[in-house]
């Protein structure tokens, strides 16, 4: 069952057949489907928190980079949040719903590292 059948989403995946993990043949669509299935369990741990991300645009065997600030063309489902303690005032990233998580998948995010603190604290 695809992620589209599991939920309502306004996020469309381009190149859903792009392989992110060649050894396991996990595609962009496969990752989105997996997240849709586990969303009820992980939601409290990934929403309302700043996120640090590992992105791999060509898959895990290609170039990877760590990112915690917005990029050009970021999907509107990925929130940009201010840290009042940050003197440079560069926003951090957060998500609120499954659409935000799917937008991360669309942006080639293969690892999500939520902060221990919440946006409220």
TAUR-V241116 format. One record per residue. N is the residue number from 1. RES is the residue in three letters. SS is DSSP state (alpha for helix, beta for strand, coil for the rest). Layout:
# TAUR-V241116
n->N res->RES ss->SS
n->N res->RES ss->SS
This chain:
# TAUR-V241116
n->1 res->UNK ss->coil
n->2 res->UNK ss->coil
n->3 res->UNK ss->alpha
n->4 res->UNK ss->alpha
n->5 res->UNK ss->alpha
n->6 res->UNK ss->alpha
n->7 res->UNK ss->coil
n->8 res->UNK ss->coil
n->9 res->UNK ss->coil
n->10 res->UNK ss->coil
n->11 res->UNK ss->coil
n->12 res->UNK ss->coil
n->13 res->UNK ss->coil
n->14 res->UNK ss->coil
n->15 res->UNK ss->coil
n->16 res->UNK ss->coil
n->17 res->UNK ss->coil
n->18 res->UNK ss->coil
n->19 res->UNK ss->beta
n->20 res->UNK ss->beta
n->21 res->UNK ss->beta
n->22 res->UNK ss->coil
n->23 res->UNK ss->coil
n->24 res->UNK ss->coil
n->25 res->UNK ss->coil
n->26 res->UNK ss->beta
n->27 res->UNK ss->beta
n->28 res->UNK ss->alpha
n->29 res->UNK ss->alpha
n->30 res->UNK ss->alpha
n->31 res->UNK ss->alpha
n->32 res->UNK ss->alpha
n->33 res->UNK ss->alpha
n->34 res->UNK ss->alpha
n->35 res->UNK ss->alpha
n->36 res->UNK ss->alpha
n->37 res->UNK ss->alpha
n->38 res->UNK ss->alpha
n->39 res->UNK ss->alpha
n->40 res->UNK ss->alpha
n->41 res->UNK ss->alpha
n->42 res->UNK ss->alpha
n->43 res->UNK ss->alpha
n->44 res->UNK ss->alpha
n->45 res->UNK ss->alpha
n->46 res->UNK ss->alpha
n->47 res->UNK ss->beta
n->48 res->UNK ss->coil
n->49 res->UNK ss->coil
n->50 res->UNK ss->coil
n->51 res->UNK ss->beta
n->52 res->UNK ss->beta
n->53 res->UNK ss->beta
n->54 res->UNK ss->beta
n->55 res->UNK ss->beta
n->56 res->UNK ss->coil
n->57 res->UNK ss->coil
n->58 res->UNK ss->coil
n->59 res->UNK ss->coil
n->60 res->UNK ss->coil
n->61 res->UNK ss->coil
n->62 res->UNK ss->coil
n->63 res->UNK ss->coil
n->64 res->UNK ss->coil
n->65 res->UNK ss->beta
n->66 res->UNK ss->beta
n->67 res->UNK ss->beta
n->68 res->UNK ss->coil
n->69 res->UNK ss->coil
n->70 res->UNK ss->coil
n->71 res->UNK ss->coil
n->72 res->UNK ss->coil
n->73 res->UNK ss->coil
n->74 res->UNK ss->coil
n->75 res->UNK ss->coil
n->76 res->UNK ss->coil
n->77 res->UNK ss->coil
n->78 res->UNK ss->coil
n->79 res->UNK ss->beta
n->80 res->UNK ss->beta
n->81 res->UNK ss->beta
n->82 res->UNK ss->coil
n->83 res->UNK ss->coil
n->84 res->UNK ss->coil
n->85 res->UNK ss->coil
n->86 res->UNK ss->coil
n->87 res->UNK ss->coil
n->88 res->UNK ss->coil
n->89 res->UNK ss->coil
n->90 res->UNK ss->coil
n->91 res->UNK ss->coil
n->92 res->UNK ss->beta
n->93 res->UNK ss->beta
n->94 res->UNK ss->beta
n->95 res->UNK ss->beta
n->96 res->UNK ss->coil
n->97 res->UNK ss->coil
n->98 res->UNK ss->alpha
n->99 res->UNK ss->alpha
n->100 res->UNK ss->alpha
n->101 res->UNK ss->alpha
n->102 res->UNK ss->alpha
n->103 res->UNK ss->alpha
n->104 res->UNK ss->alpha
n->105 res->UNK ss->alpha
n->106 res->UNK ss->alpha
n->107 res->UNK ss->coil
n->108 res->UNK ss->coil
n->109 res->UNK ss->beta
n->110 res->UNK ss->beta
n->111 res->UNK ss->beta
n->112 res->UNK ss->beta
n->113 res->UNK ss->beta
n->114 res->UNK ss->beta
n->115 res->UNK ss->coil
n->116 res->UNK ss->coil
n->117 res->UNK ss->coil
n->118 res->UNK ss->coil
n->119 res->UNK ss->coil
n->120 res->UNK ss->coil
n->121 res->UNK ss->coil
